[in-house]
Amino acid sequence: MPHFPSSLAMTGYHPAAATDHPVATPAELEQVTAAINTVTALIPPLWPLEDYVAVNPFLGFAPRRFLEGRQILRDVRDCELLLPAAYYRDLFDRWEIAVTDVEQAFEQCVELYPDLYSGSSSQPLMQQLAEAAVAERSTGPVDGGSTSERRYSTVSEVIDRRLGSSWSSHVITDISRHCGLHYDRGQAAWGSPWKHLPLYEAWREAFRISRRMDMLGLRGFRRFVAGLPVEPDQAVASLLGRLAVPTEHWQPFLHCELSSIAGWASFLRYRLWQATLTDGCTMDEHLVGLTAIRLAYDAVLAATYPGLIAAEGSLCPADGPGPGEAAPSAAVLARHFFQVAAEVAYRRRPSSSRRGRGRPASISVAAPSCTAMTLPATRKARCWS
């Protein structure tokens, strides 16, 4: 992981003093291109308001299985695709999930994930969900929105967590201002003189003279920007090397970086989407440029606060499973199992009931005094009838 000499203390250090950026080899550039292409495929396009089209935000994950896609997102973002265990427990207690739904869901889970569900049964999963639901009511969601599964972080996020600072906000604001001005359609009172250039080149020109980041505490930022490679892919390779990110972690780390500015990344994904309609081999250098820009801020922050990110595993995992390969916990498997059961139950109900017409009267069920979720014979008979 990143290591900086102890002499590079924050006081008196100018990050731009080390502006030598080694030239990436053709093999490294190919790896950068492959990593960015993989990340680009995961980013949903975002249409502008004038011709807005609603897009599935998980469009890029369509070829993947649900738990695989969930783990990829949990690796790089503080997000959750599964609802809390208490939600599923409530559906079960209200009989909105029947025994047949549970049994069918378990069969589907075994078929889709034989390595995770084979050799088990539905009862231990129900017990696990019940215990997780009780824990949620007393301590908050279990594996539901916490950062316990997060394995990749941007430098600004690491520093903010340890110092309580706002560097992530400053970086996002800086990038958003530049993108808003660069892609302005006549609304700005003062237009950018570099709109004719690609995004990254325009940013280099603008921030070679901007004093904002220097005034916020990143002294030497302008000289650092001026010393960056002219080509964005060269800059990405150089900055990944400066941050000492291992090659095998490039793709998820870049995904993490772009996820921190997801709105603009999705807008540029839309531009690429439009371009590929006429040329399927198009690679939008603006999206590569956005990646280089985001990395540049983190590289300067890393050099300004070397001690805070020097610990192994601060930016990406030092060991353990590979990217997206971490095994889901027992609580996650139980919640996914009941998510499948809820979907089976939804498909089972008549369409009129789903629309709110002809809905059967609600059933009042007393709350159980223990955490166990069992299937009594009386309920089995009623569900099967």
N, C-alpha and C positions, 0 to 999 in steps of 0.2 A: 504494500500500500504506500501512499505518498509519504516520502521522507524528505524533510528539508533540514539543512544544517541549523544547529542551534543558534548560529550567529545571525540568522534571518529573523530576529525578533521583530515584533511589530514596530517598536519605537525606532524611528530613523531608517526603516527599510523601505526601499522603493522597488516594488515588484518589477517595474519595467527595466531595472538595472540588468536583468537577465533576459534580454530580448532575442537571444540566439535561438532560432527554431530550426531544428534539424529537418532536412528534406526527407519526406517519406519515400520509401521504396515503392516500386510498382506493386509488389505483393501486398504491402500495407494498404495502399490505396484501394486495391481490390477488396480487401477485408473491410475497409471502411464503407465502401460502396455497398457491399453485401449486407452489412449490419444496418445501414440506413434504409436500404430497400426493405428489409424484414420489418423494421420498425414502422416504416411508412405504410406498409400493408395493414398494420394494426390500428392506425389512426383513422377515425371516421371523417369523411369530408363534411365541411360546414358551408352551406350555401349562404350568400349574402341576403340581406333582408328583401331586396327588390325582387328576387325570384326564389324566395326561401322554399326549400324542400325538406321535409322531415326525414331524417336518416337514422336508421338503427345505429346507436352509438357503439354497438358491438359487432358491426358488420364485418370487420377484419378478423373476428374470431369465429366466424361461421364454420370454417372447415375443422375447427378444433372441438374436442369434447368439453363439456361444461366445466368440469373440475380443473381441466388443464388451463382453460382460459381464465378461470377465477384465480388460479395460482400465479399466472403471469401478471395479472393486474395487482394482486396482493403483494407481489415481489417489489413493485415499483411505485405503488400508490396506496394512500390510506383510504381504501374503498372496500365495499363488500357487496357481493352479488346475491348472497343468501340472507333471508330474513332471520330475526332472532328466534331462538328455540321456543320462547314463550308464545310466539305467534302460531307456530305449528301445533304446539300443545293445546292452544285454545281451539283451533279447528277440530282437533281430535276430540276434545271434551264436549264440543257442541255437536258432535256426530256429523260434521260436514265432510270428514274423511272416514269412509267406511272400512270394514275389515277387508273387503274385496279390493279396495283401493290400495291398502297396505300390502297385501299379498302380491298384487300385480306390480306395484312399485318395486318391491324387492326383486322380483324376477327381472324387471328391466335393469335395475342396478347391477345385478349379477351379470347380465348379458353385456352391458356397456363397460363395466369395470370388474372383470373377473378377478383381477389381482387385488382389489380392495374389498370386495364383498363376498367372494366365494369362501366357503368354509364357515360362514357365520349364519345367522338367522335374523328375522325381523325383531324378535323379542329383545336381544341385547341393544339393538339400535334404538328401540323405543325407550328402554331404560336410560340409555345415555341422553336421549333428548329430554326426558323428564328431569334428570339431574341438572342438565344445562339450563332448563327453564327455571328451576328453583334457584339456581345460582344467579341467574340474570335478575331475578326479582329482588335479590338482596345486595348484589354487588355490581349490577350492570351487565350488558351483553358479554357473552363469552365468545371470543373469536368473532365478534360482530362489530367491526369498525375500529378496533384497536390497531396499534401498530406492531402487534406481536409477530406478525408474519412478514413485515416489511424487511427486505434484505438489501435493497439498493436505495441510496439517498443522494441528493445533490449536495455539493459542498455547502451551499448557503443554508440548506435545511439542517445539516449537522451543526453548523455554527450557531444557528438560531436556537436549536434545542439546548445547546450547552451554555449559551450566553443570554438567552432570552432576547436576542436582537431581532431586527427586521430586515435582514439582508435579502431574504427571498422576495419580500415585498418591493424593496428598492430595485432589485434586478428585473422583476417582472414589469414594474412600472417603466423602467428605462427601455426595455425591449418593446413594450406595448406602444410607448410614445413614438419610437422610431418606426414601427410597422404601420401604425395609424397614419403617420405622415407620409410614409413611402407609398402606401397603397391608397392614399387620399384620392377622391374623385371630385375634386373641386370645392370641398367644404371648408378646407383649412384657409384661414386668412393669410397665412404665411406658408407658402408651399416649399417643398424640399428642392434644392438645386441639384440633387443627385437622383431624382426619380428615374432618369434614363439608365441608371446602372442597376445591376442585380442587387438584391437585398443586402448581401454580405459586403459587397464593395461599397455600397452607399453608406452602410454603417461604419466601415473603416474610415471613410472620408469625414463623416460627421463627428465621430468620437475621437478623432485625432485632435480635434479642437474643443470639444465639449469638456467643461470642467466639473460637471455635476458629480461624477463618481469620485473624483479627487477630493472634492469638498466634503463628500460623505465619509471619507476616510481611506479610500483606496488610492493612495498617493502613487503617482507614476502610471496611472491607468492609461493616459493618453499615449505615452511612449510605448507602453506594452501593446496597445492596439496598432500603433504605427509599425511595430516590428513583426506583426503577424504575417504569415504567408498570404500572398495575393489570392490564391485559389482556395475556395472554402473546404474542399476535400483534403487538401494539404494541411489546412489549419486544424481540421478535426483530428487528423492523425497526429499532428504535433501536440495538440492540447491533451489528447488521451495519453500520450507518452509523458507529458509534463505532470499529469495527475497520477501516473503510474497505474493505470487501470489495465489489468491483464487482458490479453486478447480475447480469451474465452468469455469475458464479461462485457465486451464492447456493446453487443446488441442490447442486453437488458439495461445497461447503464445509460446508453443513448435514449432508450425508451423512457427511462426515468427523467432524463434531462428534458426531453420534449414534452413529457406529461406535465411538467411544472409550468409550461406555457401552452396548455392544451388548446386553448381557443385559437391562437394564431397558427399553431401547428395544423389544426383542422381546416382553417381557412386556406392555408397553402396546400393542404391535401386536396381540397376542392379545385384549386388551380391545376394541380397535377391531373386530377380526374378529368377535367375539361380538356386538357392537352392530350391525354391519351386517347380521347375519342377520335382524334385524327392521326395520331402516331402512337401506337402501342408501346414503342420502345423509348418514349420520352422519359427523361429524368429531370425533374424540376430542380435547378440549382438553387432556387430560392429556399426550398426546404432544407437542402444541405447547408445553405448559408445560415438559416435560423439555428441549426444544430451547432454550427461553429460559433455563432454569436453567444448562445447560451453557455457553451463550454468556456468561452473566453472569460466571462465573469467569474465562473467557478475557479478557473486557474489562478486568477489574481487574488481571489479570496483565500485560496489554499496557501498561497505564498505569503499573504498578509497575516494569517492565523495558522502557522504551520503546526503548532502543538495540538490544536483541536482536531485535526484530521489525520495526525500521524499514526494513531492507533490502528492496528490491523483490523480490517473488517468494518471500518467506519463508513466507507463509500460503497463497498460491495463485499459479499461474503468471502472470508478468507479460506473457508473449507466447507465441507458438507455437500449436499446435493447440487447439481448443476442448475443453471437458470431454468426456472419453471418446473423443476423436477422434485421439489420438496413434497413429501408425503402429507396429505391432509390429516388433520387430527381426528380423533374419534368423534368429537362434537361436530366437526364439519361434515363428516360422513353421515352422521345421524340427521343433521339438518338438510343435507342434500337428498337423503332418502325420503324425508317427509316433503321436500319440495316436489319430488317426483310424484309422491302420493297425492299431494294437493292438485297437481296438474291432471292426474288420472281422474280424480274426483270431479274436477271442473269439466272435463270432457264427458264424464258420465251423466252429469245433470242435463235435463232437457233445456233446449235453447230458450224456451219461454221463461224458465226459472232464472237463467243467466241474465235475461233482460229485465228481470224484476217483476214479471207477470206470472201468475200461477205459482208463486213461491209458497212452499208448504210452511205451515206454522212452525215457529222456532221451538226447539225442544229444550226445556230447562233441565240441566244436569247439575247435581250438587258437586261442588269442588271436592276432589279426593283429599283424604287426610294424609296421604303419603305420596311419595314421588313416583311410585310405580305406575306404569301405564300397561294395564292388562287388557285382555280381550275376553270378558266373561261370556258364558254360554248364552245368556239372555240377549246380550248385545249382538253376538254372532247371528242369532236367529233373526233378530230384527233387521240387521244390515242385509243379510242374505235374502230376506223376504222383500 
